[in-house]
Amino acid sequence: MGRIDVTLVSGGMYHDIDFARRQLLDLLGEHDEFRVRVQPDYEDTSGIAASSILVSYTCNLRPSLDAQQQIRSWVESGGRWVALHGTNSALDVGTPNGVDSPRVFPLWADTLGSQFVAHPPIMPYLVEPATTGSSPTSRPSRPTTSCTCRSTPTATHWSRSWKPRGRARHEASSNPTGPPATTITS
């Protein structure tokens, strides 16, 4: 296989971005065909456009409208984007509510398919593959993008404020034999 140019964008707030950047570089480095360039934000859109793949691990990193438009165009033209963790987050800390997630980049959120609005409570939860049939042994239809999360009723409050955008679909249901389940597929 030939050379594949990758841009890694890692930057932002409230997380150990340096640790994530090192881990992602280690993982990407396992593929000899990848040539990875790193940038701290989305503003060098020509660098992103020269890549085949964009990998992002960011939190509260708000791209300019021009960067949003350029990256949207790149994606629509076939660019591949692996958007991790808080890439879809905009956070205002220290508000009367504590932390708000303002809707400040509708184009960005639409390109990504969602916008982060709140964490579920910090607590253990079970993640199971979503199945294609009614049998518990049915295989996931898209194992990398389908899961079922089971938790206590108080932990499902976040799903009511999550707004699907684009091709993403969200389903919430009750589980008569256990805690409520939330299934997210795209």
N, C-alpha and C positions, 0 to 999 in steps of 0.2 A: 504494500500500500504506500502511496506517496505521502508527501508532507501535508499536514492539516494545520492551518493557522487557527489559533484559539486566543481569544482575549478574555482575561480574567479581570473582572471588576470587583474589588473588595475594599469596602470603606464604609464609614458611617459611625454610628454611636451606639452605646449601651450594650455592646457585645465585645468579646475578645476577637476583634477582626484580624489581628496579627496571627493568632492561633489558627483561625479558620483559613486564612490565606496560605499558611504553611502546609496545612493538611490538604487543601485542594491542590496545591502545587505538587505535593508528593503523589497524590492520586493521579493527576494528569501526567506526571512524569513517568508513570508506569507504561505509558503508551509512546513508543519510540517515534511514531509518526506525528505526534503533537508538537508544535512549536508554539509556546505560550508566551504572550506578552501580558504584563500586569499594569493596570491603571487604577487610581484611587476613586474615580468617578466616571460618569458617562459622557463627559463633555468632548472627549477626543473621538468623535463619531467617525472620522476617517479611519482611525485605527480599528474600530469595531467593524466598519464596513469592509475592511481588507481581510477580515477573518471569516472563516466558515462557521465557527462556533463562538458564542458568547456565553461565558459562565459568570454568574453574579452571586455574590454573597454580600449583601449590604443591609443596613438598617437605618432608616430615616435619612436616606440619601436621595435628595429631591433633584432630579435632572431638570435642566432648563427646558422650556417648551421646544426650542430648536432641537435639542438632543432627543427629546421624546419623539418628535416628528421624524427625525433621521433614523432612529432605531426602529420605529414602527414601519417605515418604508423598507428598511433592511430585512425585517422579519417577513413582511408581505412579499418580498422578492426571493424568499427562500432561506434567509439566515436562520440558523438553529440557535435557540436560546435555552439554556438551563438556568432558570431563575430560582435561587435557593433562599430559604429562610425569609428575611424581612425585605426582600427586593421590592415588595409591594407596600411597604410601610411609610407613612408620614406621621410623625408623632410630635405633639406639642406637650411638653412636660411642664408642670407647675401651674396648670390651669385650675379653676375652681373644682373641676372634676378629678383632678390629679393628673391624668394623662388623657389627652384627646387624640383622635385620629381624623384630622380634617380631610375633607375631600378636595385636595388641592391639585391633584393631577389626574383628571378624568381620562385623558388620552392614555397615560401610562397604565392606569388601572384597567382600561379596556384592552390594551395590548396584552397585558399579563393575564387577564381573565378574572381578576379580583383585586380588592384592596384590603389589607389587614386592618381590622378595626378593634380587636381586643384579644387578649390571651384567655384561654380557658383557665380555670383555677389551677395552680400548681399542685398536682396530685398524680398518683399513678393511674394509668388507664391502659386498656388492652387494645391492641391494634390487630385486626384479623383481615386476611384477604377477602375482598368482596367476591361473591361467587356468581357464576352465570346462571345457575339453576337453583332449584330448591334443596338439592342434596348438599349436606355439609362437606362432601368430598368434591363438589364441583370445582373446576379450576377457574381462577380469576380470568375475566375477559381481557383485562389489561393490567397485569400484575404490578406494573411500575406506577400506575396512576389510580388505582382503586384500593380503598381500604374501608374497614368499618371500625369505628372507635367506640368502645363501651366504657362508660364511667358512671358515677353517681348522678342523680338528677340535677344537682347543683352545678355540675361541670358541663351541662349541655346548654347553659344560658348563652354562650358565645355563638351558637349556631343560629340563633334567632336574629342576630345583628349582622351575620355574614351575608353579603349580597353577591350572588353569582353574576358574573359578567361574561360576555362572549360565549364560548362553547362549554364552559363549566356548568355542571348540574349538581344541585345539592338536594338530598332527600333526608328528612328526619322522620323517624318512626319509633313507636314504642315496642319494646321487647317484652312479651307477656311472661317470659321465664327468667328475666333478669333486668339489669339496669337498661335505661334507654340506649338506643344505638343511633349513631349518626353516620351516614354513608356519604362520602364525597367521591365523585368520579369525574373524569374529564375525558 
